[in-house]
């Protein structure tokens, strides 16, 4: 029974829009066994991507109400489900593997888990980053966006922060994983920011540290100084996180750097950087210290941006001593607006992958 339930769980996760591809080695099953007990796996297969109460889940799945809340809470604490408490009621919904279950495994991440993820990641990436819409979009550093190219609200760090009422910072699981594999990062590690529109949401979180709005801004400024890319969900409303990512650890940026996937397939970006060759003094700071996706190359006398590799983060601009770099808004024809909400993202992603996840809506 136990092996069968993990096979079923893997198929359910692969039916979700985000995907969970199978491998010849079965490494994905080993990962699931690290995360789920058979009982948890069985219940997960009956969950949905929309929030439900314990009573609704019991009625729909014909499970006894006794003990169900305790099992659901244990799964939420294990990072398998998302739970919120609103208006005196508690709600639960399933999470995909990414963005979701994997990111919530900080407490479980050890050397064995890290090794399994590292084996699985190339296979997962091939499926995940070859279908749109992309999981994430770039949030360019606002100070370097030209005044005549005003960003839309969903493209701005400040809009996401100002819409938030609760903030939680966590250690980056990608950095923890790489550190366990003897490839530690020299940049700040406590840089994953969760945001919620309701006060007090994170007060009892088993992981992370609750911070204020001012501390959230300070964290993002620190990330920019360290050369970390701001990434958030590729939707127009309802962003609940801002990741601050580096080239050596971030699974998303590594898909571009290590697997040579087109940047436009991996990340939805709204800008690109451009270097004025007449002003450039050839110091190489932009390419060697700031760019996280190898999008700047040296020419005979100066440097130039490889436009189709650039993700428009703006990290190179403020550190150019010659002020030779500017951020340029992409042409309208090259822009793809993000889906409006997460539900719209799921729907479009499911259509692009050709999966029917109706049973889990």
SULRA-V12783 format. One record per backbone hydrogen bond with DSSP energy under -1.0 kcal/mol. CO is the residue of the C=O (numbers start at 1). NH is the residue of the N-H. E is the energy in kcal/mol with one decimal. If there is no record, write none. Layout:
BEGIN
co=CO nh=NH e=E
co=CO nh=NH e=E
END
This chain:
BEGIN
co=1 nh=5 e=-2.5
co=2 nh=6 e=-1.5
co=3 nh=7 e=-1.9
co=4 nh=8 e=-2.4
co=5 nh=9 e=-2.5
co=6 nh=10 e=-2.4
co=7 nh=11 e=-1.9
co=8 nh=12 e=-2.3
co=9 nh=13 e=-2.6
co=10 nh=14 e=-1.9
co=11 nh=15 e=-1.4
co=12 nh=16 e=-1.3
co=26 nh=30 e=-1.4
co=27 nh=31 e=-1.9
co=28 nh=32 e=-1.9
co=29 nh=33 e=-2.1
co=30 nh=34 e=-1.2
co=31 nh=35 e=-1.3
co=32 nh=36 e=-3.2
co=37 nh=41 e=-2.7
co=38 nh=42 e=-2.3
co=39 nh=43 e=-1.8
co=40 nh=44 e=-2.6
co=41 nh=45 e=-1.7
co=43 nh=46 e=-1.7
co=44 nh=47 e=-2.0
co=48 nh=94 e=-3.2
co=52 nh=92 e=-2.7
co=53 nh=57 e=-2.3
co=54 nh=58 e=-2.7
co=55 nh=59 e=-2.4
co=56 nh=60 e=-2.5
co=57 nh=61 e=-2.5
co=58 nh=62 e=-1.0
co=58 nh=63 e=-1.4
co=65 nh=68 e=-1.7
co=67 nh=71 e=-1.8
co=68 nh=72 e=-2.7
co=69 nh=73 e=-2.7
co=70 nh=74 e=-2.0
co=71 nh=75 e=-1.8
co=72 nh=76 e=-2.2
co=73 nh=77 e=-2.4
co=74 nh=78 e=-1.1
co=75 nh=80 e=-2.8
co=76 nh=79 e=-1.3
co=80 nh=95 e=-1.2
co=82 nh=93 e=-1.8
co=84 nh=91 e=-2.9
co=86 nh=89 e=-2.4
co=89 nh=86 e=-2.4
co=91 nh=84 e=-1.8
co=92 nh=52 e=-2.0
co=93 nh=82 e=-2.7
co=96 nh=101 e=-2.9
co=97 nh=102 e=-2.6
co=100 nh=104 e=-1.1
co=102 nh=105 e=-1.7
co=105 nh=109 e=-1.8
co=110 nh=114 e=-2.8
co=111 nh=115 e=-2.4
co=112 nh=116 e=-2.2
co=113 nh=117 e=-2.5
co=114 nh=118 e=-2.3
co=115 nh=119 e=-1.7
co=116 nh=120 e=-2.2
co=117 nh=121 e=-2.7
co=120 nh=124 e=-2.6
co=121 nh=125 e=-3.1
co=122 nh=126 e=-1.7
co=123 nh=127 e=-1.3
co=124 nh=128 e=-3.2
co=125 nh=129 e=-2.8
co=135 nh=234 e=-2.1
co=136 nh=268 e=-2.5
co=137 nh=232 e=-2.2
co=141 nh=144 e=-1.5
co=142 nh=145 e=-1.5
co=146 nh=149 e=-2.1
co=152 nh=155 e=-2.1
co=153 nh=156 e=-1.6
co=156 nh=160 e=-1.6
co=157 nh=161 e=-2.4
co=158 nh=162 e=-2.8
co=159 nh=163 e=-1.7
co=161 nh=164 e=-1.2
co=166 nh=196 e=-2.0
co=167 nh=211 e=-2.1
co=168 nh=194 e=-3.4
co=169 nh=209 e=-2.3
co=170 nh=192 e=-2.2
co=172 nh=176 e=-2.1
co=173 nh=177 e=-2.7
co=174 nh=178 e=-2.3
co=175 nh=179 e=-2.2
co=176 nh=180 e=-2.0
co=178 nh=183 e=-2.6
co=179 nh=182 e=-1.6
co=189 nh=172 e=-2.8
co=189 nh=191 e=-1.6
co=192 nh=170 e=-2.5
co=193 nh=242 e=-2.4
co=194 nh=168 e=-2.1
co=196 nh=165 e=-3.7
co=196 nh=166 e=-1.9
co=198 nh=201 e=-1.1
co=200 nh=203 e=-1.3
co=202 nh=205 e=-2.0
co=209 nh=169 e=-2.6
co=212 nh=216 e=-1.9
co=213 nh=217 e=-2.2
co=214 nh=218 e=-2.2
co=215 nh=219 e=-2.4
co=216 nh=220 e=-2.1
co=217 nh=221 e=-2.2
co=218 nh=222 e=-2.3
co=219 nh=223 e=-2.1
co=220 nh=224 e=-2.1
co=221 nh=225 e=-2.2
co=222 nh=226 e=-1.7
co=223 nh=228 e=-2.7
co=224 nh=227 e=-1.2
co=229 nh=245 e=-2.7
co=230 nh=139 e=-2.5
co=231 nh=243 e=-2.9
co=232 nh=137 e=-2.5
co=233 nh=235 e=-2.1
co=240 nh=195 e=-2.7
co=242 nh=193 e=-2.1
co=243 nh=231 e=-2.7
co=245 nh=229 e=-2.8
co=246 nh=250 e=-1.5
co=250 nh=254 e=-2.6
co=251 nh=255 e=-1.1
co=253 nh=257 e=-2.5
co=254 nh=258 e=-2.8
co=254 nh=259 e=-1.3
co=255 nh=261 e=-2.0
co=262 nh=265 e=-1.3
co=262 nh=266 e=-1.4
co=263 nh=267 e=-2.7
co=268 nh=138 e=-1.9
co=270 nh=330 e=-2.2
co=272 nh=328 e=-3.3
co=274 nh=326 e=-2.3
co=276 nh=279 e=-1.1
co=276 nh=280 e=-2.0
co=284 nh=288 e=-2.9
co=285 nh=289 e=-2.2
co=285 nh=290 e=-1.2
co=286 nh=291 e=-2.5
co=295 nh=306 e=-3.7
co=297 nh=304 e=-2.7
co=302 nh=299 e=-3.5
co=304 nh=297 e=-2.6
co=305 nh=307 e=-1.1
co=306 nh=309 e=-2.1
co=306 nh=310 e=-1.3
co=313 nh=141 e=-2.2
co=317 nh=320 e=-1.6
co=320 nh=323 e=-1.5
co=324 nh=276 e=-3.3
co=326 nh=274 e=-2.3
co=328 nh=272 e=-2.1
co=331 nh=334 e=-1.5
co=339 nh=236 e=-1.7
co=340 nh=237 e=-2.1
co=341 nh=345 e=-2.2
co=342 nh=346 e=-2.8
co=343 nh=347 e=-2.3
co=344 nh=348 e=-2.5
co=345 nh=349 e=-2.9
co=346 nh=350 e=-2.8
co=347 nh=351 e=-1.9
co=348 nh=352 e=-2.4
co=349 nh=353 e=-2.2
co=350 nh=354 e=-1.2
co=350 nh=355 e=-2.1
co=357 nh=360 e=-2.1
co=358 nh=361 e=-1.5
co=360 nh=49 e=-3.6
END
